[in-house]
Each structure stands twice: as structure tokens, then as C-alpha cells.
């Protein structure tokens, strides 16, 4: 019984990690195209923190 419970827990963890990977990948792809702003609210004081994500790609020049 414990082995089945462990297997189920590992499968749930695997699914969660896949979901996190999908979200991070989508965010990175969006930031590569245009800036994104993330707003985080502090649960203790209620202050809102804005984080602006941008990307700049340096192209290699042949010389």
C-alpha cells in the first residue's frame, strides 16, 4: 500500500513540474517577443511589486 501511495505522489509531482515547465516556457517565449510585467502582492502588507521582464538578443556578426 505504501508503495502505491509513493508512486501516486511521484506521478502528481511529475504532473505539477510539467505544468510549471509549460508556464515558464510560455512566459519566456512571450518575453522574447515583447516585454511582460508581473505584479506580485505581498500577503502581509498588501504592497504591489511590479517586475518588468524584457529581453535583448545580441546577434553574432561575422567579421
Biopython code that builds the backbone (N, CA, C, O; Angstrom):
import numpy as np
from Bio.PDB.StructureBuilder import StructureBuilder

atoms = [
    (1, "UNK", "N", (0.829, -1.194, 0.000)),
    (1, "UNK", "CA", (0.000, 0.000, 0.000)),
    (1, "UNK", "C", (0.873, 1.257, 0.000)),
    (1, "UNK", "O", (0.578, 2.217, -0.712)),
    (2, "UNK", "N", (1.937, 1.255, 0.788)),
    (2, "UNK", "CA", (2.814, 2.424, 0.844)),
    (2, "UNK", "C", (3.503, 2.658, -0.494)),
    (2, "UNK", "O", (3.739, 3.801, -0.886)),
    (3, "UNK", "N", (3.822, 1.582, -1.188)),
    (3, "UNK", "CA", (4.474, 1.706, -2.487)),
    (3, "UNK", "C", (3.536, 2.362, -3.500)),
    (3, "UNK", "O", (3.969, 3.187, -4.304)),
    (4, "UNK", "N", (2.274, 2.002, -3.464)),
    (4, "UNK", "CA", (1.284, 2.605, -4.359)),
    (4, "UNK", "C", (1.095, 4.085, -4.048)),
    (4, "UNK", "O", (0.957, 4.907, -4.954)),
    (5, "UNK", "N", (1.091, 4.413, -2.769)),
    (5, "UNK", "CA", (0.933, 5.812, -2.350)),
    (5, "UNK", "C", (2.126, 6.641, -2.818)),
    (5, "UNK", "O", (1.960, 7.766, -3.290)),
    (6, "UNK", "N", (3.326, 6.084, -2.687)),
    (6, "UNK", "CA", (4.535, 6.777, -3.131)),
    (6, "UNK", "C", (4.502, 6.972, -4.644)),
    (6, "UNK", "O", (4.841, 8.045, -5.144)),
    (7, "UNK", "N", (4.096, 5.940, -5.366)),
    (7, "UNK", "CA", (4.010, 6.034, -6.823)),
    (7, "UNK", "C", (3.022, 7.118, -7.243)),
    (7, "UNK", "O", (3.302, 7.898, -8.154)),
    (8, "UNK", "N", (1.879, 7.166, -6.588)),
    (8, "UNK", "CA", (0.871, 8.182, -6.903)),
    (8, "UNK", "C", (1.402, 9.588, -6.598)),
    (8, "UNK", "O", (1.178, 10.520, -7.372)),
    (9, "UNK", "N", (2.099, 9.736, -5.479)),
    (9, "UNK", "CA", (2.671, 11.040, -5.118)),
    (9, "UNK", "C", (3.704, 11.481, -6.141)),
    (9, "UNK", "O", (3.750, 12.655, -6.510)),
    (10, "UNK", "N", (4.531, 10.557, -6.600)),
    (10, "UNK", "CA", (5.542, 10.894, -7.606)),
    (10, "UNK", "C", (4.895, 11.281, -8.934)),
    (10, "UNK", "O", (5.376, 12.187, -9.616)),
    (11, "UNK", "N", (3.818, 10.609, -9.304)),
    (11, "UNK", "CA", (3.102, 10.962, -10.530)),
    (11, "UNK", "C", (2.489, 12.354, -10.427)),
    (11, "UNK", "O", (2.518, 13.120, -11.391)),
    (12, "UNK", "N", (1.937, 12.683, -9.264)),
    (12, "UNK", "CA", (1.363, 14.018, -9.057)),
    (12, "UNK", "C", (2.452, 15.080, -9.133)),
    (12, "UNK", "O", (2.252, 16.133, -9.738)),
    (13, "UNK", "N", (3.602, 14.809, -8.522)),
    (13, "UNK", "CA", (4.723, 15.749, -8.566)),
    (13, "UNK", "C", (5.193, 15.940, -10.002)),
    (13, "UNK", "O", (5.485, 17.062, -10.418)),
    (14, "UNK", "N", (5.268, 14.857, -10.755)),
    (14, "UNK", "CA", (5.685, 14.932, -12.150)),
    (14, "UNK", "C", (4.732, 15.809, -12.959)),
    (14, "UNK", "O", (5.178, 16.617, -13.774)),
    (15, "UNK", "N", (3.433, 15.658, -12.745)),
    (15, "UNK", "CA", (2.440, 16.482, -13.448)),
    (15, "UNK", "C", (2.578, 17.952, -13.078)),
    (15, "UNK", "O", (2.478, 18.828, -13.936)),
    (16, "UNK", "N", (2.807, 18.217, -11.794)),
    (16, "UNK", "CA", (2.969, 19.611, -11.353)),
    (16, "UNK", "C", (4.203, 20.232, -11.986)),
    (16, "UNK", "O", (4.161, 21.375, -12.440)),
    (17, "UNK", "N", (5.305, 19.480, -12.020)),
    (17, "UNK", "CA", (6.527, 20.000, -12.633)),
    (17, "UNK", "C", (6.325, 20.243, -14.127)),
    (17, "UNK", "O", (6.841, 21.221, -14.667)),
    (18, "UNK", "N", (5.587, 19.369, -14.795)),
    (18, "UNK", "CA", (5.276, 19.585, -16.209)),
    (18, "UNK", "C", (4.466, 20.862, -16.401)),
    (18, "UNK", "O", (4.712, 21.616, -17.343)),
    (19, "UNK", "N", (3.502, 21.111, -15.517)),
    (19, "UNK", "CA", (2.693, 22.329, -15.602)),
    (19, "UNK", "C", (3.546, 23.569, -15.388)),
    (19, "UNK", "O", (3.402, 24.557, -16.108)),
    (20, "UNK", "N", (4.436, 23.520, -14.399)),
    (20, "UNK", "CA", (5.331, 24.655, -14.142)),
    (20, "UNK", "C", (6.216, 24.893, -15.358)),
    (20, "UNK", "O", (6.417, 26.038, -15.764)),
    (21, "UNK", "N", (6.744, 23.826, -15.939)),
    (21, "UNK", "CA", (7.592, 23.941, -17.121)),
    (21, "UNK", "C", (6.833, 24.597, -18.268)),
    (21, "UNK", "O", (7.385, 25.442, -18.973)),
    (22, "UNK", "N", (5.588, 24.220, -18.458)),
    (22, "UNK", "CA", (4.776, 24.802, -19.532)),
    (22, "UNK", "C", (4.556, 26.293, -19.319)),
    (22, "UNK", "O", (4.644, 27.078, -20.263)),
    (23, "UNK", "N", (4.272, 26.683, -18.089)),
    (23, "UNK", "CA", (4.037, 28.096, -17.780)),
    (23, "UNK", "C", (5.313, 28.905, -17.989)),
    (23, "UNK", "O", (5.275, 29.975, -18.596)),
    (24, "UNK", "N", (6.434, 28.406, -17.496)),
    (24, "UNK", "CA", (7.708, 29.124, -17.639)),
    (24, "UNK", "C", (8.090, 29.228, -19.114)),
    (24, "UNK", "O", (8.550, 30.280, -19.560)),
    (25, "UNK", "N", (7.908, 28.162, -19.865)),
    (25, "UNK", "CA", (8.223, 28.189, -21.296)),
    (25, "UNK", "C", (7.370, 29.223, -22.023)),
    (25, "UNK", "O", (7.886, 29.985, -22.841)),
    (26, "UNK", "N", (6.085, 29.258, -21.737)),
    (26, "UNK", "CA", (5.197, 30.234, -22.373)),
    (26, "UNK", "C", (5.602, 31.660, -22.011)),
    (26, "UNK", "O", (5.574, 32.551, -22.860)),
    (27, "UNK", "N", (5.976, 31.875, -20.755)),
    (27, "UNK", "CA", (6.393, 33.207, -20.318)),
    (27, "UNK", "C", (7.672, 33.634, -21.030)),
    (27, "UNK", "O", (7.777, 34.771, -21.490)),
    (28, "UNK", "N", (8.632, 32.740, -21.121)),
    (28, "UNK", "CA", (9.899, 33.070, -21.786)),
    (28, "UNK", "C", (9.661, 33.367, -23.262)),
    (28, "UNK", "O", (10.237, 34.310, -23.804)),
    (29, "UNK", "N", (8.823, 32.572, -23.912)),
    (29, "UNK", "CA", (8.523, 32.828, -25.324)),
    (29, "UNK", "C", (7.864, 34.188, -25.509)),
    (29, "UNK", "O", (8.150, 34.887, -26.481)),
    (30, "UNK", "N", (6.992, 34.566, -24.594)),
    (30, "UNK", "CA", (6.329, 35.870, -24.701)),
    (30, "UNK", "C", (7.324, 36.995, -24.475)),
    (30, "UNK", "O", (7.310, 37.992, -25.196)),
    (31, "UNK", "N", (8.186, 36.843, -23.482)),
    (31, "UNK", "CA", (9.171, 37.886, -23.185)),
    (31, "UNK", "C", (10.132, 38.057, -24.353)),
    (31, "UNK", "O", (10.608, 39.164, -24.607)),
    (32, "UNK", "N", (10.418, 36.981, -25.060)),
    (32, "UNK", "CA", (11.303, 37.090, -26.216)),
    (32, "UNK", "C", (10.668, 37.961, -27.300)),
    (32, "UNK", "O", (11.380, 38.613, -28.064)),
    (33, "UNK", "N", (9.338, 37.976, -27.375)),
    (33, "UNK", "CA", (8.639, 38.780, -28.386)),
    (33, "UNK", "C", (8.359, 40.197, -27.911)),
    (33, "UNK", "O", (8.509, 41.151, -28.674)),
    (34, "UNK", "N", (7.952, 40.340, -26.656)),
    (34, "UNK", "CA", (7.594, 41.657, -26.128)),
    (34, "UNK", "C", (7.747, 41.639, -24.610)),
    (34, "UNK", "O", (7.695, 40.574, -23.995)),
    (35, "UNK", "N", (7.936, 42.813, -24.001)),
    (35, "UNK", "CA", (8.089, 42.866, -22.539)),
    (35, "UNK", "C", (6.837, 42.370, -21.816)),
    (35, "UNK", "O", (5.723, 42.475, -22.328)),
    (36, "UNK", "N", (7.044, 41.838, -20.633)),
    (36, "UNK", "CA", (5.929, 41.376, -19.800)),
    (36, "UNK", "C", (6.099, 41.960, -18.404)),
    (36, "UNK", "O", (7.218, 42.067, -17.902)),
    (37, "UNK", "N", (4.994, 42.336, -17.783)),
    (37, "UNK", "CA", (5.015, 42.852, -16.423)),
    (37, "UNK", "C", (4.330, 41.850, -15.509)),
    (37, "UNK", "O", (3.220, 41.393, -15.782)),
    (38, "UNK", "N", (5.015, 41.515, -14.416)),
    (38, "UNK", "CA", (4.447, 40.621, -13.414)),
    (38, "UNK", "C", (4.180, 41.451, -12.170)),
    (38, "UNK", "O", (5.061, 42.169, -11.697)),
    (39, "UNK", "N", (2.977, 41.357, -11.642)),
    (39, "UNK", "CA", (2.637, 42.053, -10.404)),
    (39, "UNK", "C", (2.479, 41.032, -9.294)),
    (39, "UNK", "O", (1.740, 40.057, -9.428)),
    (40, "UNK", "N", (3.184, 41.270, -8.193)),
    (40, "UNK", "CA", (3.127, 40.384, -7.033)),
    (40, "UNK", "C", (2.643, 41.207, -5.850)),
    (40, "UNK", "O", (3.180, 42.282, -5.579)),
    (41, "UNK", "N", (1.638, 40.715, -5.147)),
    (41, "UNK", "CA", (1.113, 41.400, -3.969)),
    (41, "UNK", "C", (1.631, 40.713, -2.716)),
    (41, "UNK", "O", (1.511, 39.496, -2.569)),
    (42, "UNK", "N", (2.209, 41.499, -1.814)),
    (42, "UNK", "CA", (2.716, 40.970, -0.552)),
    (42, "UNK", "C", (1.534, 40.533, 0.310)),
    (42, "UNK", "O", (0.626, 41.327, 0.557)),
    (43, "UNK", "N", (1.534, 39.282, 0.772)),
    (43, "UNK", "CA", (0.407, 38.815, 1.573)),
    (43, "UNK", "C", (0.342, 39.448, 2.962)),
    (43, "UNK", "O", (-0.710, 39.429, 3.602)),
    (44, "UNK", "N", (1.461, 40.011, 3.433)),
    (44, "UNK", "CA", (1.477, 40.602, 4.777)),
    (44, "UNK", "C", (1.060, 42.064, 4.777)),
    (44, "UNK", "O", (0.217, 42.477, 5.573)),
    (45, "UNK", "N", (1.665, 42.857, 3.865)),
    (45, "UNK", "CA", (1.389, 44.297, 3.907)),
    (45, "UNK", "C", (0.494, 44.776, 2.768)),
    (45, "UNK", "O", (-0.013, 45.897, 2.811)),
    (46, "UNK", "N", (0.296, 43.940, 1.750)),
    (46, "UNK", "CA", (-0.567, 44.318, 0.642)),
    (46, "UNK", "C", (0.104, 45.177, -0.416)),
    (46, "UNK", "O", (-0.551, 45.591, -1.372)),
    (47, "UNK", "N", (1.403, 45.456, -0.268)),
    (47, "UNK", "CA", (2.116, 46.244, -1.269)),
    (47, "UNK", "C", (2.207, 45.474, -2.580)),
    (47, "UNK", "O", (2.379, 44.255, -2.590)),
    (48, "UNK", "N", (2.090, 46.205, -3.684)),
    (48, "UNK", "CA", (2.185, 45.593, -5.005)),
    (48, "UNK", "C", (3.573, 45.865, -5.563)),
    (48, "UNK", "O", (4.032, 47.006, -5.590)),
    (49, "UNK", "N", (4.227, 44.815, -6.003)),
    (49, "UNK", "CA", (5.553, 44.929, -6.603)),
    (49, "UNK", "C", (5.405, 44.590, -8.078)),
    (49, "UNK", "O", (4.856, 43.546, -8.429)),
    (50, "UNK", "N", (5.894, 45.475, -8.941)),
    (50, "UNK", "CA", (5.843, 45.231, -10.381)),
    (50, "UNK", "C", (7.234, 44.845, -10.864)),
    (50, "UNK", "O", (8.222, 45.509, -10.551)),
    (51, "UNK", "N", (7.294, 43.770, -11.626)),
    (51, "UNK", "CA", (8.554, 43.297, -12.191)),
    (51, "UNK", "C", (8.400, 43.318, -13.707)),
    (51, "UNK", "O", (7.511, 42.664, -14.253)),
    (52, "UNK", "N", (9.262, 44.069, -14.386)),
    (52, "UNK", "CA", (9.212, 44.159, -15.841)),
    (52, "UNK", "C", (10.274, 43.232, -16.418)),
    (52, "UNK", "O", (11.457, 43.359, -16.103)),
    (53, "UNK", "N", (9.846, 42.301, -17.263)),
    (53, "UNK", "CA", (10.760, 41.368, -17.902)),
    (53, "UNK", "C", (10.944, 41.775, -19.354)),
    (53, "UNK", "O", (9.972, 41.921, -20.096)),
    (54, "UNK", "N", (12.184, 41.955, -19.749)),
    (54, "UNK", "CA", (12.489, 42.276, -21.135)),
    (54, "UNK", "C", (13.622, 41.379, -21.605)),
    (54, "UNK", "O", (14.298, 40.735, -20.802)),
    (55, "UNK", "N", (13.815, 41.347, -22.888)),
    (55, "UNK", "CA", (14.866, 40.516, -23.445)),
    (55, "UNK", "C", (15.555, 41.286, -24.554)),
    (55, "UNK", "O", (14.910, 41.969, -25.350)),
    (56, "UNK", "N", (16.858, 41.170, -24.595)),
    (56, "UNK", "CA", (17.586, 41.725, -25.725)),
    (56, "UNK", "C", (18.517, 40.634, -26.235)),
    (56, "UNK", "O", (19.264, 40.025, -25.470)),
    (57, "UNK", "N", (18.458, 40.405, -27.517)),
    (57, "UNK", "CA", (19.267, 39.357, -28.126)),
    (57, "UNK", "C", (20.370, 40.017, -28.933)),
    (57, "UNK", "O", (20.116, 40.858, -29.795)),
    (58, "UNK", "N", (21.584, 39.622, -28.641)),
    (58, "UNK", "CA", (22.714, 40.133, -29.405)),
    (58, "UNK", "C", (22.983, 39.154, -30.539)),
    (58, "UNK", "O", (23.192, 37.961, -30.316)),
    (59, "UNK", "N", (22.975, 39.671, -31.740)),
    (59, "UNK", "CA", (23.241, 38.807, -32.881)),
    (59, "UNK", "C", (24.738, 38.746, -33.127)),
    (59, "UNK", "O", (25.441, 39.748, -33.003)),
    (60, "UNK", "N", (25.206, 37.585, -33.468)),
    (60, "UNK", "CA", (26.631, 37.416, -33.751)),
    (60, "UNK", "C", (26.918, 37.976, -35.138)),
    (60, "UNK", "O", (26.223, 37.668, -36.106)),
    (61, "UNK", "N", (27.940, 38.793, -35.214)),
    (61, "UNK", "CA", (28.307, 39.359, -36.512)),
    (61, "UNK", "C", (29.555, 38.652, -37.024)),
    (61, "UNK", "O", (30.490, 38.371, -36.275)),
    (62, "UNK", "N", (29.538, 38.381, -38.297)),
    (62, "UNK", "CA", (30.706, 37.733, -38.910)),
    (62, "UNK", "C", (31.713, 38.811, -39.254)),
    (62, "UNK", "O", (31.374, 39.832, -39.852)),
    (63, "UNK", "N", (32.951, 38.571, -38.872)),
    (63, "UNK", "CA", (33.905, 39.628, -39.105)),
    (63, "UNK", "C", (35.206, 39.239, -39.569)),
    (63, "UNK", "O", (36.065, 40.093, -39.787)),
]
sb = StructureBuilder()
sb.init_structure("model")
sb.init_model(0)
sb.init_chain("A")
sb.init_seg("    ")
for serial, (resi, resn, name, xyz) in enumerate(atoms, 1):
    if name == "N":
        sb.init_residue(resn, " ", resi, " ")
    sb.init_atom(name, np.array(xyz, "f"), 0.0, 1.0, " ", f" {name:<3s}", serial, name[0])
structure = sb.get_structure()
